[in-house]
Amino acid sequence: MPGLRVNRILVTACVALALTLAWVIWSARIPGTLFEVAAAGKEDPRVVFVAALTHPDGRSGSEVVVESTGRLRSWRLTPGHWRLEFRGYRMPFLVRRDEPDITWNLPLEVPAGFVPVPPGPFLVGPRGRVEETNELFFAARHEVTRGEFAKFLEDVARGDPDTWRSEEERAAYPDENPGYGRVQDLALHQQAEGVRLPVGGVSWYAAVAYCRWRTEIQPEPRRFRFRLPTRLEWEKMARGTDGRVWPWGNDARRLRVHTTNSPAPVDVESSADLASPYGLFHMQSNLAEWTADAHDAAAIRRVVMGRSWSRHANALRVFGAESEPASLRTPDLGFRLVADLLP
């Protein structure tokens, strides 16, 4: 009968509404931090527990999926170190006790060869104090290669050598341009076929000039600004959020790295099992890397992170920092790019 059918529809609708309201009320009472991700695409993000706050041993955590509709995916997470996996990217994050809700808007576009590093807190230094990055940035999977730097040197040779000089370089060398090196000095012919070696022997000024060049050669409209990472950004890239001693974790037995017994850099994408939590290659053991930070008020010296093949394995802890003159060129010192979205 029509009346009976309408009543059944109303009853069904009321039951569904009551269940929905009960679910909303229940999920709101779940302890933990609401983690929301806005992401386009057919692939569903996955949240993986990494370590408890006080026991970074990989024990199981807990999560409750609250909602997954359209572009918005949500989880209710307990305190600890977590990892979001999406589109082949791995993005660690830290949920502290009494952490307010976390919302990430994942970018639709990522520079080729880079990975997203979302904002948020992480553990730094040997004692694990909490610091925070405030903006999304992108980190290069590998160090700048000799071949990539050679293209820059070729452009410099064809044009005005002053084009790519930074304000810091002009202040340090107001009356001269010391140059950035020569293509023939990169010894590209000595690389084995298919091997890409990192570029060393690059001053801080040359690294910054390369960043300026890389930004300008993008096709219009330009999407990204390339630069050197800060010291804090570099440490987050190298160890994620959980305060690990080495990029791959805390297992000293995995120190299969290049030390003084093998004094030479290797392919920039080798030893994938020793990559950082973000999937970055050779955050330790290939070349030391320039950062953007000045070490002194006069900015004569710049902070260097990472350790090269010329160091003993025991010196490869990721939280150590050194400083070098910005003009220094040495074979075991190179650089890696990060990028920001242009407004």
CORBELGI-V943232 format. One record per pair of residues at least 24 apart in sequence whose ideal C-beta (glycine too) atoms are under 10 Angstrom apart, sorted by the first residue. I is the first residue (numbers start at 1). J is the second residue. D is the distance in whole Angstrom. If there is no record, write none. Layout:
# CORBELGI-V943232
I_J_D + I_J_D
This chain:
# CORBELGI-V943232
23_66_9 + 23_67_9 + 24_66_9 + 24_67_9 + 26_64_10 + 26_66_10 + 27_64_7 + 27_65_9 + 27_66_5 + 27_67_8 + 27_74_9 + 27_76_7 + 28_66_9 + 28_76_9 + 29_76_10 + 30_62_10 + 30_64_5 + 30_66_8 + 30_76_5 + 30_77_10 + 30_78_10 + 31_62_10 + 31_64_10 + 31_76_8 + 31_77_10 + 31_78_7 + 31_79_10 + 32_62_8 + 32_63_8 + 32_64_7 + 32_66_10 + 32_75_9 + 32_76_5 + 32_77_5 + 32_78_5 + 32_79_8 + 32_80_10 + 32_95_8 + 32_97_10 + 32_99_9 + 33_75_9 + 33_76_7 + 33_77_5 + 33_78_8 + 33_79_8 + 33_82_10 + 33_95_5 + 33_96_8 + 33_97_9 + 33_98_8 + 33_99_4 + 33_100_7 + 33_101_6 + 33_102_6 + 34_64_10 + 34_66_7 + 34_67_10 + 34_74_6 + 34_75_8 + 34_76_6 + 34_77_8 + 34_99_9 + 34_100_9 + 34_101_4 + 34_102_7 + 34_103_8 + 35_63_9 + 35_66_9 + 35_73_9 + 35_74_7 + 35_75_5 + 35_76_8 + 35_77_5 + 35_82_8 + 35_84_8 + 35_93_8 + 35_95_7 + 35_99_9 + 35_101_8 + 35_102_5 + 35_103_8 + 35_104_8 + 36_66_9 + 36_67_8 + 36_72_6 + 36_73_7 + 36_74_5 + 36_75_8 + 36_101_7 + 36_102_7 + 36_103_5 + 36_104_7 + 36_105_9 + 37_68_10 + 37_71_9 + 37_72_7 + 37_73_5 + 37_74_8 + 37_75_8 + 37_84_7 + 37_86_8 + 37_91_9 + 37_102_9 + 37_103_8 + 37_104_5 + 37_105_8 + 37_106_6 + 37_118_9 + 38_70_9 + 38_71_5 + 38_72_6 + 38_73_8 + 38_74_10 + 38_103_7 + 38_104_7 + 38_105_5 + 38_106_7 + 39_70_10 + 39_71_6 + 39_72_8 + 39_73_7 + 39_84_9 + 39_86_6 + 39_87_8 + 39_104_8 + 39_105_8 + 39_106_4 + 39_107_9 + 39_108_9 + 40_70_9 + 40_71_6 + 40_106_8 + 40_107_10 + 40_108_6 + 41_71_9 + 41_86_8 + 41_87_7 + 41_106_9 + 41_108_9 + 43_85_10 + 43_86_7 + 43_87_6 + 43_88_9 + 44_68_7 + 44_73_7 + 44_85_10 + 44_86_8 + 45_73_5 + 45_75_9 + 45_84_6 + 45_85_7 + 45_86_4 + 45_87_9 + 45_89_10 + 45_91_9 + 45_104_9 + 45_106_8 + 46_73_9 + 46_75_10 + 46_83_9 + 46_84_7 + 46_85_4 + 46_86_7 + 47_73_9 + 47_75_5 + 47_77_7 + 47_82_6 + 47_83_7 + 47_84_6 + 47_85_8 + 47_86_10 + 47_93_9 + 48_81_10 + 48_82_7 + 48_83_5 + 48_84_8 + 48_85_6 + 48_90_9 + 48_92_9 + 49_77_9 + 49_78_9 + 49_80_6 + 49_81_8 + 49_82_6 + 49_83_8 + 50_80_7 + 50_81_4 + 50_82_6 + 50_83_5 + 50_92_7 + 50_93_9 + 50_94_9 + 50_240_8 + 50_241_8 + 50_242_6 + 50_244_10 + 50_277_8 + 51_80_6 + 51_81_4 + 51_82_9 + 51_83_10 + 51_92_10 + 51_94_10 + 51_240_10 + 51_241_9 + 51_242_5 + 51_243_9 + 51_244_9 + 51_249_10 + 51_250_10 + 52_78_9 + 52_79_8 + 52_80_5 + 52_81_8 + 52_242_10 + 53_78_9 + 53_79_5 + 53_80_6 + 53_81_7 + 53_94_8 + 53_95_9 + 53_96_8 + 53_97_7 + 53_123_10 + 53_128_10 + 53_242_9 + 54_79_10 + 54_80_9 + 55_80_9 + 56_80_9 + 56_81_7 + 56_123_9 + 56_128_9 + 56_242_5 + 56_243_7 + 56_244_7 + 56_249_9 + 56_250_7 + 57_250_9 + 58_242_10 + 58_249_9 + 61_95_9 + 71_105_9 + 71_106_9 + 72_103_9 + 73_104_10 + 73_106_10 + 74_101_9 + 74_103_9 + 75_102_10 + 76_101_10 + 77_102_8 + 80_241_10 + 80_242_9 + 81_122_9 + 81_123_9 + 81_240_7 + 81_241_5 + 81_242_4 + 81_243_9 + 81_244_10 + 81_277_9 + 82_241_8 + 82_242_10 + 83_240_8 + 83_241_9 + 83_242_10 + 83_277_7 + 83_278_10 + 84_116_10 + 84_118_8 + 86_116_9 + 87_115_10 + 87_116_9 + 88_115_9 + 88_279_8 + 89_114_10 + 89_115_5 + 89_116_6 + 89_117_10 + 89_118_10 + 89_278_8 + 89_279_7 + 90_115_8 + 90_116_10 + 90_240_9 + 90_275_9 + 90_276_9 + 90_277_6 + 90_278_6 + 90_279_5 + 90_280_10 + 91_115_8 + 91_116_6 + 91_117_7 + 91_118_6 + 91_120_9 + 91_240_9 + 91_241_10 + 91_277_9 + 91_278_7 + 91_279_10 + 92_117_9 + 92_118_9 + 92_120_9 + 92_122_8 + 92_236_9 + 92_239_9 + 92_240_4 + 92_241_5 + 92_242_7 + 92_244_10 + 92_276_9 + 92_277_5 + 92_278_7 + 93_118_7 + 93_119_9 + 93_120_5 + 93_121_8 + 93_122_8 + 93_240_9 + 93_241_6 + 94_120_6 + 94_121_5 + 94_122_6 + 94_123_7 + 94_130_8 + 94_132_9 + 94_240_9 + 94_241_4 + 94_242_8 + 94_243_10 + 95_120_9 + 95_121_9 + 95_241_9 + 96_120_10 + 96_121_6 + 96_130_7 + 104_136_8 + 105_136_8 + 106_136_9 + 107_136_7 + 107_138_8 + 107_223_10 + 107_341_7 + 109_138_10 + 109_223_6 + 109_224_9 + 109_341_8 + 110_138_6 + 110_223_10 + 110_224_9 + 110_339_9 + 110_341_10 + 111_138_6 + 111_139_10 + 111_140_8 + 111_214_10 + 111_218_9 + 111_223_8 + 111_224_5 + 111_226_8 + 111_337_9 + 111_338_10 + 111_339_5 + 111_341_10 + 112_140_10 + 112_141_10 + 113_138_9 + 113_139_10 + 113_140_6 + 113_141_5 + 113_142_7 + 113_148_10 + 113_269_10 + 113_337_9 + 113_339_10 + 114_138_4 + 114_139_6 + 114_140_5 + 114_141_7 + 114_224_8 + 114_226_9 + 114_278_10 + 114_280_10 + 114_337_8 + 114_338_8 + 114_339_6 + 115_139_6 + 115_140_8 + 115_141_6 + 115_237_9 + 115_276_10 + 115_278_5 + 115_279_6 + 115_280_7 + 116_278_8 + 117_229_9 + 117_233_7 + 117_236_7 + 117_237_6 + 117_240_10 + 117_278_6 + 117_280_9 + 117_338_8 + 119_236_10 + 120_236_9 + 120_241_7 + 121_236_10 + 121_241_7 + 122_232_9 + 122_235_8 + 122_236_5 + 122_239_8 + 122_240_7 + 122_241_4 + 122_242_8 + 122_243_8 + 122_277_10 + 123_235_9 + 123_236_9 + 123_239_8 + 123_240_9 + 123_241_6 + 123_242_6 + 123_243_3 + 123_244_9 + 123_319_9 + 124_231_9 + 124_232_7 + 124_235_5 + 124_236_8 + 124_239_8 + 124_241_10 + 124_243_8 + 124_318_10 + 124_319_7 + 125_235_8 + 125_243_8 + 125_319_5 + 125_320_10 + 125_321_10 + 126_243_9 + 126_245_9 + 126_317_8 + 126_319_6 + 126_320_9 + 127_243_9 + 127_319_9 + 128_242_9 + 128_243_4 + 128_244_10 + 128_319_9 + 129_243_9 + 130_241_9 + 130_243_10 + 131_232_6 + 131_235_8 + 131_236_8 + 132_232_9 + 132_236_9 + 133_230_9 + 133_232_7 + 133_233_6 + 133_236_6 + 133_237_10 + 135_233_10 + 135_340_7 + 135_341_9 + 136_340_8 + 136_341_7 + 137_224_10 + 137_225_10 + 137_227_9 + 137_229_8 + 137_230_10 + 137_233_7 + 137_236_10 + 137_237_9 + 137_338_5 + 137_339_7 + 137_340_6 + 137_341_8 + 138_224_7 + 138_226_9 + 138_337_9 + 138_338_6 + 138_339_4 + 138_340_8 + 138_341_8 + 139_229_7 + 139_233_8 + 139_234_9 + 139_236_9 + 139_237_5 + 139_238_10 + 139_276_9 + 139_278_6 + 139_279_9 + 139_280_6 + 139_283_10 + 139_336_7 + 139_337_8 + 139_338_5 + 139_339_8 + 140_226_9 + 140_229_9 + 140_237_9 + 140_268_9 + 140_280_8 + 140_281_9 + 140_335_9 + 140_336_5 + 140_337_4 + 140_338_7 + 140_339_8 + 141_268_8 + 141_269_7 + 141_275_8 + 141_276_10 + 141_278_9 + 141_279_7 + 141_280_6 + 141_281_6 + 141_282_10 + 141_336_9 + 142_196_8 + 142_198_7 + 142_267_9 + 142_268_4 + 142_269_5 + 142_270_9 + 142_275_10 + 142_280_7 + 142_281_5 + 142_282_7 + 142_283_10 + 142_286_9 + 142_336_7 + 142_337_10 + 143_196_10 + 143_197_9 + 143_198_4 + 143_199_7 + 143_200_9 + 143_265_9 + 143_268_5 + 143_269_10 + 143_280_10 + 143_281_8 + 143_282_6 + 143_283_9 + 143_286_6 + 143_287_6 + 143_289_7 + 143_306_9 + 143_334_5 + 143_335_7 + 143_336_5 + 143_337_9 + 144_198_7 + 144_199_5 + 144_200_10 + 144_202_8 + 144_207_8 + 144_210_7 + 144_211_9 + 144_214_9 + 144_268_8 + 144_287_10 + 144_289_9 + 144_334_6 + 144_335_6 + 144_336_7 + 144_337_7 + 145_186_9 + 145_188_10 + 145_191_9 + 145_195_10 + 145_196_5 + 145_197_7 + 145_198_6 + 145_199_6 + 145_267_9 + 145_268_6 + 145_269_10 + 145_334_9 + 146_183_9 + 146_185_10 + 146_186_4 + 146_187_8 + 146_188_6 + 146_190_10 + 146_191_7 + 146_196_7 + 146_197_5 + 146_198_7 + 146_199_5 + 146_200_9 + 146_201_10 + 146_265_10 + 146_268_10 + 146_334_9 + 147_186_8 + 147_188_6 + 147_191_8 + 147_196_6 + 147_197_9 + 147_199_9 + 148_196_8 + 148_198_10 + 148_199_7 + 148_210_8 + 148_214_9 + 148_268_10 + 148_337_10 + 149_180_8 + 149_181_8 + 149_183_9 + 149_186_7 + 149_188_10 + 149_198_9 + 149_199_4 + 149_200_10 + 149_201_10 + 149_202_7 + 149_206_8 + 149_207_9 + 149_210_7 + 149_213_10 + 149_334_9 + 149_335_9 + 150_181_9 + 150_182_10 + 150_183_5 + 150_184_9 + 150_185_10 + 150_186_5 + 150_188_6 + 150_199_8 + 151_183_9 + 151_210_10 + 151_213_9 + 151_214_10 + 151_217_9 + 152_180_7 + 152_181_10 + 152_183_10 + 152_199_9 + 152_206_9 + 152_209_8 + 152_210_5 + 152_211_10 + 152_212_10 + 152_213_5 + 152_214_8 + 152_217_9 + 153_179_9 + 153_180_6 + 153_181_6 + 153_182_7 + 153_183_5 + 153_184_10 + 153_185_9 + 153_186_8 + 153_199_10 + 153_206_9 + 153_210_9 + 153_213_10 + 154_183_6 + 155_213_6 + 155_216_10 + 155_217_8 + 156_180_6 + 156_181_9 + 156_182_10 + 156_183_10 + 156_206_10 + 156_209_8 + 156_210_10 + 156_213_8 + 157_182_8 + 157_183_8 + 161_209_10 + 163_209_9 + 163_212_8 + 163_213_8 + 163_216_9 + 164_205_10 + 164_206_9 + 164_208_8 + 164_209_4 + 164_210_8 + 164_211_9 + 164_212_5 + 164_213_5 + 164_214_10 + 164_216_8 + 165_205_8 + 165_208_9 + 165_209_6 + 165_212_9 + 166_204_9 + 166_205_7 + 166_207_10 + 166_208_5 + 166_209_7 + 166_211_9 + 166_212_7 + 167_208_10 + 168_204_8 + 168_205_7 + 168_208_7 + 168_294_9 + 168_299_6 + 168_300_10 + 168_302_9 + 168_326_7 + 169_203_9 + 169_204_9 + 169_205_4 + 169_206_9 + 169_208_7 + 169_209_7 + 169_326_8 + 169_327_9 + 170_205_10 + 171_298_10 + 171_299_8 + 172_203_10 + 172_204_10 + 172_205_7 + 172_298_10 + 172_299_8 + 172_300_8 + 172_325_10 + 172_326_7 + 172_327_7 + 173_205_8 + 173_327_9 + 177_205_10 + 178_203_8 + 178_205_8 + 178_206_9 + 178_327_7 + 178_329_10 + 179_203_10 + 179_205_10 + 179_206_8 + 180_205_8 + 180_206_4 + 180_207_9 + 180_209_6 + 180_210_8 + 180_213_10 + 180_329_9 + 181_206_7 + 181_329_8 + 185_329_10 + 191_267_9 + 192_267_9 + 194_267_8 + 195_266_8 + 195_267_5 + 195_268_9 + 195_269_10 + 195_270_9 + 196_266_10 + 196_267_6 + 196_268_5 + 196_269_7 + 196_270_10 + 197_264_9 + 197_265_5 + 197_266_7 + 197_267_7 + 197_268_7 + 197_286_9 + 197_287_9 + 197_334_10 + 198_265_5 + 198_266_9 + 198_267_9 + 198_268_5 + 198_281_10 + 198_282_8 + 198_286_6 + 198_287_5 + 198_289_9 + 198_308_9 + 198_332_10 + 198_333_10 + 198_334_5 + 198_335_9 + 198_336_9 + 199_265_9 + 199_268_10 + 199_287_8 + 199_331_10 + 199_333_10 + 199_334_5 + 199_335_8 + 200_265_7 + 200_286_9 + 200_287_5 + 200_288_9 + 200_308_8 + 200_309_10 + 200_329_8 + 200_330_7 + 200_331_4 + 200_332_6 + 200_333_6 + 200_334_5 + 200_335_9 + 201_287_10 + 201_328_9 + 201_329_5 + 201_330_6 + 201_331_5 + 201_332_9 + 201_333_7 + 201_334_8 + 202_287_9 + 202_290_8 + 202_328_9 + 202_329_6 + 202_330_9 + 202_331_10 + 202_333_7 + 202_334_6 + 202_335_6 + 203_290_9 + 203_302_9 + 203_324_9 + 203_325_9 + 203_326_6 + 203_327_5 + 203_328_6 + 203_329_5 + 203_330_9 + 203_333_9 + 203_335_10 + 204_228_8 + 204_290_5 + 204_291_9 + 204_292_9 + 204_294_10 + 204_299_9 + 204_301_9 + 204_302_5 + 204_303_10 + 204_304_9 + 204_324_8 + 204_325_8 + 204_326_4 + 204_327_7 + 204_328_8 + 204_329_10 + 204_333_9 + 204_335_8 + 205_290_10 + 205_302_10 + 205_326_6 + 205_327_7 + 205_329_10 + 206_290_9 + 206_326_10 + 206_327_10 + 206_329_8 + 206_335_9 + 207_289_9 + 207_290_5 + 207_291_10 + 207_292_9 + 207_302_9 + 207_326_9 + 207_333_9 + 207_334_8 + 207_335_4 + 207_336_9 + 207_337_9 + 208_290_8 + 208_292_8 + 208_302_10 + 208_326_9 + 208_335_9 + 210_335_8 + 210_337_8 + 211_292_9 + 211_335_9 + 211_337_6 + 211_338_9 + 211_339_9 + 214_337_7 + 214_339_9 + 215_337_10 + 215_339_9 + 215_340_10 + 215_342_9 + 218_342_9 + 221_342_8 + 222_342_6 + 223_339_9 + 223_340_10 + 223_341_7 + 223_342_6 + 224_337_10 + 224_338_10 + 224_339_4 + 224_340_7 + 224_341_6 + 224_342_6 + 225_338_9 + 225_339_6 + 225_340_5 + 225_341_8 + 225_342_6 + 225_343_10 + 226_337_5 + 226_338_7 + 226_339_5 + 226_340_8 + 227_292_7 + 227_337_7 + 227_338_6 + 227_339_7 + 227_340_7 + 228_289_8 + 228_290_6 + 228_291_6 + 228_292_4 + 228_293_9 + 228_302_9 + 228_303_10 + 228_335_6 + 228_336_8 + 228_337_7 + 228_338_7 + 229_289_8 + 229_290_9 + 229_291_6 + 229_292_7 + 229_293_9 + 229_305_8 + 229_335_9 + 229_336_7 + 229_337_8 + 229_338_4 + 229_339_10 + 230_291_6 + 230_292_5 + 230_293_6 + 230_303_9 + 230_305_10 + 230_338_9 + 231_291_5 + 231_292_8 + 231_293_5 + 231_295_9 + 231_302_10 + 231_303_5 + 231_304_9 + 231_305_6 + 231_321_6 + 232_291_9 + 232_293_8 + 232_305_10 + 233_291_8 + 233_292_8 + 233_293_10 + 233_305_10 + 233_338_6 + 234_283_8 + 234_289_7 + 234_290_9 + 234_291_5 + 234_292_9 + 234_293_9 + 234_303_9 + 234_304_10 + 234_305_4 + 234_306_8 + 234_318_9 + 234_321_9 + 234_336_8 + 234_338_9 + 235_283_9 + 235_291_9 + 235_305_7 + 235_306_10 + 235_318_6 + 235_319_6 + 235_320_10 + 235_321_8 + 236_276_9 + 236_277_9 + 236_278_9 + 237_276_6 + 237_277_9 + 237_278_6 + 237_280_6 + 237_283_7 + 237_289_10 + 237_305_9 + 237_318_9 + 237_336_8 + 237_338_8 + 238_276_5 + 238_277_9 + 238_278_9 + 238_280_7 + 238_283_4 + 238_284_7 + 238_289_10 + 238_305_7 + 238_306_7 + 238_317_10 + 238_318_4 + 238_319_9 + 239_276_7 + 239_277_7 + 239_278_10 + 239_283_8 + 239_284_10 + 239_317_9 + 239_318_5 + 239_319_7 + 240_276_7 + 240_277_3 + 240_278_7 + 240_318_10 + 241_277_8 + 242_277_8 + 243_318_10 + 243_319_9 + 244_276_9 + 244_277_8 + 244_317_10 + 244_318_8 + 244_319_10 + 245_316_9 + 245_317_5 + 245_318_7 + 245_319_8 + 246_274_8 + 246_276_9 + 246_283_9 + 246_284_6 + 246_285_9 + 246_313_10 + 246_316_6 + 246_317_7 + 246_318_6 + 247_274_6 + 247_275_7 + 247_276_4 + 247_277_7 + 247_278_9 + 247_280_7 + 247_281_9 + 247_282_9 + 247_283_5 + 247_284_6 + 247_285_9 + 247_306_10 + 247_316_9 + 247_318_6 + 248_273_7 + 248_274_5 + 248_275_7 + 248_276_8 + 248_277_9 + 248_283_9 + 248_284_9 + 249_274_10 + 249_277_9 + 252_313_8 + 252_314_9 + 252_316_10 + 255_284_9 + 255_285_9 + 255_312_10 + 255_313_4 + 255_314_8 + 255_316_7 + 256_285_9 + 256_313_9 + 257_282_9 + 257_284_7 + 257_285_4 + 257_286_9 + 257_307_9 + 257_309_8 + 257_311_9 + 257_312_10 + 257_313_6 + 257_316_6 + 258_282_9 + 258_284_10 + 258_285_5 + 258_286_7 + 258_308_8 + 258_309_4 + 258_310_9 + 258_311_9 + 258_313_9 + 259_285_8 + 259_307_9 + 259_308_10 + 259_309_7 + 259_310_8 + 259_311_7 + 259_312_5 + 259_313_5 + 259_314_9 + 259_315_9 + 259_316_8 + 260_309_8 + 260_310_6 + 260_311_7 + 260_312_6 + 260_313_9 + 261_309_10 + 261_312_9 + 261_313_9 + 262_309_7 + 263_308_9 + 263_309_6 + 263_310_6 + 263_331_9 + 263_332_9 + 264_309_6 + 264_310_9 + 264_331_9 + 264_332_10 + 265_308_8 + 265_309_6 + 265_310_10 + 265_331_8 + 265_332_8 + 265_334_8 + 266_309_8 + 268_334_10 + 268_336_9 + 276_318_8 + 280_336_8 + 281_336_9 + 282_306_8 + 282_308_10 + 282_309_10 + 282_334_10 + 282_336_9 + 283_307_10 + 283_316_10 + 283_318_7 + 283_336_8 + 284_308_9 + 284_311_9 + 284_313_9 + 284_315_9 + 284_316_5 + 284_317_8 + 284_318_6 + 284_320_10 + 285_309_6 + 285_311_8 + 285_313_8 + 285_316_6 + 286_332_9 + 286_334_8 + 287_330_10 + 287_331_8 + 287_332_6 + 287_333_6 + 287_334_4 + 287_335_8 + 287_336_9 + 288_322_8 + 288_324_8 + 288_330_9 + 288_332_6 + 288_333_5 + 288_334_7 + 288_335_9 + 289_333_8 + 289_334_6 + 289_335_5 + 289_336_5 + 290_324_8 + 290_326_8 + 290_328_9 + 290_333_7 + 290_334_8 + 290_335_4 + 290_336_9 + 291_321_8 + 291_323_10 + 291_335_8 + 291_336_9 + 291_338_10 + 292_338_9 + 293_321_9 + 293_323_9 + 294_323_9 + 294_326_8 + 295_321_9 + 295_322_9 + 295_323_4 + 295_324_8 + 295_325_10 + 295_326_9 + 296_323_8 + 299_326_7 + 300_325_6 + 300_326_7 + 300_327_9 + 301_325_6 + 301_326_7 + 301_327_10 + 301_328_9 + 302_326_5 + 302_327_10 + 302_328_9 + 304_328_9 + 304_333_7 + 304_335_10 + 305_336_9 + 306_333_9 + 306_334_9 + 306_335_10 + 306_336_9 + 307_332_9 + 308_332_4 + 308_333_7 + 308_334_8
